Amino acid sequence: MVRSYLTGRPFLIERDDLRPMQEMVNRLIQEGDFNFIHADQLTMVQFALRAASAFADKQPKVIFDAHNAVWSIVERMQENARWFLKPVLGIEARRVKRYEGELLKTVDHVLAVTDVDRAGLEKALEFAGVSRDDRVAPITIVPIAVDTQQLQPIRRKMGSKNIVTLGTLHYPPNADGIRWFFNEVFPLVRQRVPDATLTIIGKNPPKDFLELTAGNPETIKVTGYVPDLIPYLQESALMVVPVRAGGGMRVRILEAFAYGMPVVTTTIGLEGIHATLGKDVIVADSAVDFADSVSNLLENVSQQSELAVHGRKLAENKYDWQVVLDAMRPVYE
């Protein structure tokens, strides 16, 4: 954090700027014969650019796989943060926005997962003061993909009233959304469906998650990391993806579709996924509407089955990796 304030670079970039990583990338470029350095996500691009500059004679091109416009994620986190964190996140959002805009002048190509994120990156360009005369990397949309051959539809337990949710829980937007669900939404669901239960799956659950399950061991289960999701999905009626901040595409929604798992999410959660509301997925944003949607689905087994079938078809037809990744071929060619 101190380095970030001294350099003006985002905290996220300073945090992940590790010398051993840079040395490894440099060594690979020096010893190998690479045409491209594919930098996955924002904090990795710094290593690619330095290596490309250090070995300019080899002329490796840098492809920035942005996934999303990270500044918009930080900005959304600011909206939902406690008052004392809002100024800090506001500064970080502006730094990330400027940094992302400047990156588009230095890399050779950019990949984003949605039109929303491409628009966010273009806004970052404007924020960084890039003129029309500056060279700017082209942006190609390549949606997140899943392997529908590997992820086969599961057989869910008949009559289950369990709700499952999952995510990397040390990632603030994931923890924030799930925290909102169990604090504001789940109690409303329990009023209408008293035997409803909740399973939260994910690595590094925060302390308040563990305290929650300790106080409600029969109702809420926090598993931590699990090596195999399928047994937990099979025991559940539906999955909730309660996202209030974030960007890009939620791969866990696409995986749920592939597994034939009914999904309730938010408008932000569904960003970038071209699904038909009410047919492929249920979307609700307020606590009351989200609770009503979950309760209705828990009580309607036939609707669960319809969502499962249509979600699976959507994954096969639009988001299977063999369909999606053809968009990357022209980038490399």
C-alpha positions as CSV (number, residue, x, y, z in Angstrom):
1,M,0.0,0.0,0.0
2,V,2.8,2.4,0.8
3,R,4.6,1.6,-2.5
4,S,1.3,2.2,-4.3
5,Y,1.1,5.7,-2.8
6,L,4.7,6.4,-3.6
7,T,4.6,5.2,-7.2
8,G,1.0,6.1,-8.1
9,R,0.5,2.6,-9.4
10,P,-2.6,0.6,-8.3
11,F,-2.3,-1.4,-5.1
12,L,-3.2,-4.6,-7.0
13,I,-0.2,-4.1,-9.3
14,E,2.3,-3.4,-6.5
15,R,1.0,-6.3,-4.4
16,D,1.7,-8.8,-7.2
17,D,4.9,-7.3,-8.5
18,L,7.2,-10.2,-7.5
19,R,10.8,-10.3,-8.6
20,P,10.9,-14.2,-8.9
21,M,8.1,-14.0,-11.4
22,Q,9.8,-11.4,-13.5
23,E,13.1,-13.4,-13.4
24,M,11.2,-16.5,-14.5
25,V,9.5,-14.8,-17.5
26,N,12.8,-13.2,-18.5
27,R,14.5,-16.5,-18.4
28,L,11.9,-18.2,-20.5
29,I,12.0,-15.5,-23.2
30,Q,15.8,-15.5,-23.2
31,E,16.1,-19.3,-23.6
32,G,13.1,-19.9,-25.8
33,D,11.7,-18.9,-29.1
34,F,8.3,-17.4,-28.4
35,N,6.2,-15.4,-30.7
36,F,3.7,-14.3,-28.0
37,I,3.6,-13.6,-24.3
38,H,0.0,-14.2,-23.2
39,A,-0.6,-12.3,-20.0
40,D,-3.6,-13.6,-18.2
41,Q,-5.4,-10.8,-16.2
42,L,-4.3,-7.3,-15.2
43,T,-1.6,-7.9,-12.6
44,M,0.4,-10.3,-14.9
45,V,0.9,-7.8,-17.8
46,Q,3.7,-5.9,-16.1
47,F,6.0,-9.0,-16.3
48,A,5.1,-9.5,-20.0
49,L,5.9,-5.9,-21.0
50,R,9.2,-5.8,-19.1
51,A,10.3,-9.1,-20.7
52,A,9.2,-7.9,-24.2
53,S,11.2,-4.7,-23.7
54,A,14.3,-6.5,-22.4
55,F,14.4,-8.8,-25.3
56,A,13.1,-6.5,-28.1
57,D,15.4,-8.2,-30.6
58,K,13.2,-11.3,-30.4
59,Q,10.1,-9.2,-31.0
60,P,7.6,-11.2,-28.9
61,K,4.1,-9.7,-29.1
62,V,2.2,-9.2,-25.8
63,I,-1.5,-10.3,-25.7
64,F,-3.3,-8.9,-22.7
65,D,-6.1,-11.3,-21.7
66,A,-7.9,-8.7,-19.7
67,H,-11.1,-10.7,-18.9
68,N,-12.7,-7.6,-17.5
69,A,-12.3,-3.9,-16.9
70,V,-10.9,-4.2,-13.3
71,W,-11.5,-0.5,-12.5
72,S,-15.3,-1.1,-12.8
73,I,-15.0,-3.9,-10.2
74,V,-13.2,-1.7,-7.7
75,E,-15.7,1.1,-8.4
76,R,-18.7,-1.2,-7.7
77,M,-17.0,-2.4,-4.5
78,Q,-16.7,1.2,-3.4
79,E,-20.5,1.6,-3.7
80,N,-21.1,-1.3,-1.3
81,A,-18.2,-0.6,1.1
82,R,-18.3,0.8,4.6
83,W,-17.9,4.5,4.8
84,F,-14.3,4.5,5.9
85,L,-13.2,2.3,3.0
86,K,-15.0,4.4,0.3
87,P,-12.2,7.0,-0.1
88,V,-9.5,4.3,-0.3
89,L,-11.4,2.3,-2.9
90,G,-12.2,5.5,-4.8
91,I,-8.4,6.3,-5.2
92,E,-7.7,2.7,-6.2
93,A,-10.5,2.7,-8.8
94,R,-9.1,5.8,-10.5
95,R,-5.5,4.4,-10.4
96,V,-6.6,1.1,-11.9
97,K,-8.6,3.0,-14.6
98,R,-5.7,5.1,-15.6
99,Y,-3.3,2.1,-15.5
100,E,-5.7,0.0,-17.7
101,G,-6.0,2.8,-20.2
102,E,-2.3,3.3,-20.5
103,L,-1.8,-0.5,-21.0
104,L,-3.8,-0.4,-24.2
105,K,-1.1,1.9,-25.7
106,T,1.7,-0.6,-24.9
107,V,0.4,-4.1,-25.6
108,D,-0.2,-5.6,-29.0
109,H,-3.7,-7.1,-28.6
110,V,-6.4,-7.2,-25.8
111,L,-8.9,-9.9,-25.1
112,A,-12.1,-9.2,-23.1
113,V,-14.9,-11.5,-22.2
114,T,-17.9,-9.3,-22.8
115,D,-19.0,-6.2,-24.7
116,V,-19.5,-4.5,-21.3
117,D,-15.8,-5.0,-20.5
118,R,-14.7,-3.8,-23.9
119,A,-16.6,-0.6,-23.3
120,G,-15.1,-0.3,-19.8
121,L,-11.6,-0.6,-21.2
122,E,-12.4,2.0,-23.8
123,K,-13.6,4.3,-21.0
124,A,-10.2,3.7,-19.3
125,L,-8.5,4.9,-22.5
126,E,-10.4,8.2,-22.4
127,F,-9.6,8.5,-18.6
128,A,-5.9,8.0,-19.3
129,G,-6.0,10.9,-21.8
130,V,-5.2,8.8,-24.9
131,S,-5.6,10.8,-28.0
132,R,-7.0,9.6,-31.4
133,D,-3.5,9.8,-32.9
134,D,-2.0,7.3,-30.3
135,R,-1.6,3.7,-31.3
136,V,-4.1,1.6,-29.4
137,A,-4.3,-2.2,-29.3
138,P,-7.4,-3.8,-30.9
139,I,-9.8,-5.5,-28.5
140,T,-11.3,-8.9,-29.3
141,I,-14.3,-10.4,-27.4
142,V,-13.7,-14.0,-26.4
143,P,-16.3,-15.2,-23.9
144,I,-15.4,-17.6,-21.1
145,A,-15.9,-21.2,-22.2
146,V,-16.6,-24.5,-20.5
147,D,-16.1,-28.1,-21.6
148,T,-19.6,-29.5,-21.9
149,Q,-18.2,-33.0,-22.7
150,Q,-16.5,-33.1,-19.3
151,L,-19.2,-31.3,-17.3
152,Q,-22.2,-33.6,-17.7
153,P,-25.7,-33.0,-16.3
154,I,-26.1,-34.2,-12.8
155,R,-29.0,-36.0,-11.1
156,R,-30.3,-33.7,-8.3
157,K,-31.9,-35.1,-5.2
158,M,-35.7,-35.1,-5.5
159,G,-37.4,-32.8,-3.0
160,S,-34.2,-31.2,-1.9
161,K,-34.6,-27.8,-0.2
162,N,-30.9,-27.1,-0.1
163,I,-29.4,-24.0,-1.8
164,V,-25.8,-24.1,-2.9
165,T,-23.5,-21.2,-3.6
166,L,-19.8,-21.1,-4.3
167,G,-16.8,-18.9,-5.1
168,T,-13.3,-18.1,-4.1
169,L,-14.2,-16.5,-0.8
170,H,-11.1,-14.4,-0.3
171,Y,-12.1,-12.5,-3.4
172,P,-14.0,-9.5,-2.0
173,P,-16.9,-9.4,-4.6
174,N,-17.6,-13.1,-4.0
175,A,-17.6,-12.7,-0.2
176,D,-19.7,-9.5,-0.4
177,G,-22.4,-11.1,-2.5
178,I,-22.7,-14.3,-0.4
179,R,-22.7,-12.3,2.8
180,W,-25.6,-10.2,1.4
181,F,-27.4,-13.4,0.6
182,F,-27.1,-15.1,4.0
183,N,-27.7,-11.9,5.9
184,E,-30.6,-10.3,3.9
185,V,-32.0,-12.9,1.6
186,F,-31.8,-16.3,3.2
187,P,-33.8,-15.2,6.3
188,L,-36.7,-14.2,4.0
189,V,-36.5,-17.6,2.2
190,R,-36.6,-19.4,5.6
191,Q,-39.8,-17.5,6.5
192,R,-41.6,-19.0,3.5
193,V,-39.7,-22.3,3.2
194,P,-38.8,-23.2,6.8
195,D,-36.8,-26.3,5.9
196,A,-34.6,-24.5,3.4
197,T,-30.8,-25.0,4.0
198,L,-27.7,-23.3,2.6
199,T,-24.3,-24.7,1.6
200,I,-21.5,-22.3,1.0
201,I,-18.5,-23.7,-0.9
202,G,-15.2,-22.0,-1.4
203,K,-11.6,-21.6,-0.4
204,N,-10.6,-19.3,2.5
205,P,-14.0,-18.4,4.0
206,P,-13.9,-15.2,6.1
207,K,-14.3,-15.4,9.9
208,D,-17.9,-14.2,9.9
209,F,-18.9,-17.1,7.5
210,L,-17.5,-19.6,10.0
211,E,-19.2,-17.9,12.9
212,L,-22.5,-18.0,11.0
213,T,-22.3,-21.8,10.5
214,A,-21.2,-22.3,14.1
215,G,-24.4,-20.5,15.2
216,N,-26.6,-22.4,12.7
217,P,-25.1,-25.8,12.2
218,E,-28.3,-27.5,11.1
219,T,-29.2,-24.8,8.6
220,I,-26.0,-23.4,7.1
221,K,-22.9,-25.4,6.1
222,V,-19.6,-23.7,5.1
223,T,-17.3,-26.4,3.6
224,G,-14.2,-24.5,2.6
225,Y,-12.5,-25.9,-0.5
226,V,-13.8,-29.2,-1.8
227,P,-12.0,-31.3,-4.5
228,D,-15.3,-32.4,-6.1
229,L,-18.4,-30.2,-6.4
230,I,-20.7,-32.9,-7.9
231,P,-21.8,-34.5,-4.6
232,Y,-22.8,-31.1,-3.2
233,L,-24.7,-30.1,-6.4
234,Q,-26.5,-33.5,-6.4
235,E,-27.8,-32.7,-2.9
236,S,-29.1,-29.3,-3.8
237,A,-32.2,-28.0,-5.5
238,L,-30.6,-24.9,-7.1
239,M,-27.5,-22.6,-7.1
240,V,-27.5,-18.9,-6.2
241,V,-24.9,-16.6,-7.6
242,P,-25.5,-13.4,-5.6
243,V,-23.2,-10.9,-7.3
244,R,-23.3,-7.2,-6.4
245,A,-19.9,-6.1,-7.7
246,G,-17.6,-7.6,-10.3
247,G,-16.9,-7.7,-14.0
248,G,-16.5,-10.1,-16.8
249,M,-18.4,-13.4,-16.8
250,R,-19.2,-15.7,-14.0
251,V,-17.7,-19.1,-15.0
252,R,-19.6,-20.7,-12.1
253,I,-22.9,-19.8,-13.8
254,L,-21.7,-21.4,-17.1
255,E,-20.5,-24.5,-15.2
256,A,-23.9,-24.7,-13.4
257,F,-25.7,-24.6,-16.8
258,A,-23.4,-27.4,-18.1
259,Y,-24.2,-29.4,-15.0
260,G,-28.0,-28.8,-15.5
261,M,-28.2,-26.9,-12.3
262,P,-31.0,-24.2,-11.9
263,V,-29.5,-20.8,-11.2
264,V,-30.8,-17.6,-9.5
265,T,-28.4,-14.6,-9.9
266,T,-28.4,-10.8,-10.2
267,T,-28.2,-8.5,-13.2
268,I,-24.5,-8.0,-12.6
269,G,-24.0,-11.7,-12.1
270,L,-25.4,-12.4,-15.6
271,E,-23.4,-9.7,-17.4
272,G,-21.9,-11.0,-20.5
273,I,-24.0,-14.2,-20.6
274,H,-26.6,-14.1,-23.4
275,A,-29.4,-16.1,-21.6
276,T,-33.1,-15.8,-21.8
277,L,-34.6,-14.6,-18.4
278,G,-37.1,-17.0,-16.9
279,K,-36.1,-19.7,-19.4
280,D,-32.4,-20.3,-18.9
281,V,-31.9,-18.5,-15.6
282,I,-33.8,-16.5,-13.0
283,V,-32.6,-12.9,-12.3
284,A,-33.4,-10.7,-9.3
285,D,-31.7,-7.8,-7.7
286,S,-33.4,-6.7,-4.4
287,A,-33.3,-8.8,-1.3
288,V,-37.1,-9.3,-1.4
289,D,-37.2,-10.2,-5.1
290,F,-34.2,-12.5,-4.8
291,A,-35.8,-14.3,-1.8
292,D,-39.1,-14.6,-3.7
293,S,-37.4,-16.1,-6.8
294,V,-35.5,-18.6,-4.7
295,S,-38.6,-19.6,-2.7
296,N,-40.7,-20.0,-5.8
297,L,-38.0,-22.2,-7.4
298,L,-37.6,-24.4,-4.2
299,E,-41.4,-25.0,-4.4
300,N,-41.6,-25.7,-8.1
301,V,-39.8,-28.8,-9.2
302,S,-41.0,-28.6,-12.8
303,Q,-39.5,-25.1,-13.2
304,Q,-36.2,-26.5,-11.8
305,S,-36.2,-29.2,-14.4
306,E,-37.0,-26.7,-17.2
307,L,-34.2,-24.3,-16.2
308,A,-31.8,-27.3,-16.0
309,V,-32.6,-28.4,-19.5
310,H,-32.5,-25.0,-21.1
311,G,-29.4,-24.0,-19.3
312,R,-27.6,-27.1,-20.5
313,K,-28.6,-26.4,-24.1
314,L,-27.3,-22.8,-23.8
315,A,-23.9,-24.0,-22.5
316,E,-23.6,-26.5,-25.4
317,N,-24.7,-24.1,-28.1
318,K,-23.0,-20.9,-27.1
319,Y,-20.4,-21.4,-24.4
320,D,-18.7,-24.7,-25.2
321,W,-14.9,-24.2,-25.6
322,Q,-14.9,-25.7,-29.2
323,V,-17.5,-23.0,-30.2
324,V,-16.0,-20.1,-28.4
325,L,-12.3,-20.4,-28.9
326,D,-12.5,-20.2,-32.7
327,A,-12.5,-16.5,-32.0
328,M,-8.9,-16.6,-30.8
329,R,-7.5,-18.2,-33.9
330,P,-7.4,-14.9,-35.9
331,V,-5.7,-13.1,-33.1
332,Y,-2.7,-15.5,-33.2
333,E,-2.7,-15.9,-37.0
